[in-house]
């Protein structure tokens, strides 16, 4: 049984221009101790997928489909069950680390409160656990960080503290949303090393623009305009990409000459039928006017393309 099974997941937001479907019919499995990177351009639905997995969009969007955690339907859970799952079973490392902490509460108290709410430890034991995890993520003086306010820390320090907070309850699954965003090269490397070390006994979904960060995961899913268009073992997908969007995404990296993908990504492109990438693809044919499903081209490697 998969740790996490997502089937037919769609999220629709109500906008001034009418309903907007941010993701559509997403199918995804995450196994025990799996590490999965989700990549794609801004607006493709990566973060929406991460938040919908934890059922964080109930008040602002219409969500259809199924998210099953250890055989239990997340969208059938009571509020009490949902709160017990979040933080303890599935934990989120959100974007914008400096803004994710409460600015008027010290870092240590916020981590301790999560540990206590998850029922992992209480009182002095919870505080000691918070200090231990702050030390795990590389703080040489965890007591100083424990007593600090978020605004006194850099973005990299806040990111490390968030990772300490998210892993302190030893969850089964961690969803890290752009953990390297806005960091310099050294901080990015340190954060990735720490994140993978801290999740050695957990599954990880890493949402990222950074293909170097994605390369540290076992598997990778490429999203475009609300759909997964290629998924498979990371080394296979990055070294032998099949979908033309995946190839373009890789070639757009500085290490590959920084060749941009022709045209512009539009988040509303899925309102029309057919391949959503066809307006930017140099191999577009008549068949591309028909929508196609993900299909397996080799074991574990799936692509959404008529010509794969």
Secondary structure, 3 states (H helix, E strand, C coil): CCCEEEEEEEEEEEECCEEEEEEEEEEEEECCCCEEEEECCCCCCHHHHHHHHCCCCCCCCEEEEEEEECCEEHHHCCHHHHHHHECCCEEEECCCHHHHCCCCCCHHHHHHHHHHHCCCCCHHHHHHHHHHHHHHCCCCCHHHHHCCCHHHCCHHHHHHHHHHHHHCCCCCEEEEECCCCCCCHHHHHHHHHHHHHHCCCCEEEEECCCHHHHCCCCEEEEEECCEEEEEEEHHHHHHCCCCHHHHHHHHCCHHHCCCCCCCCCCCCHHHCCCCCCHHHCCCCCHHHHCCCCCEEEECCEEECCCCC
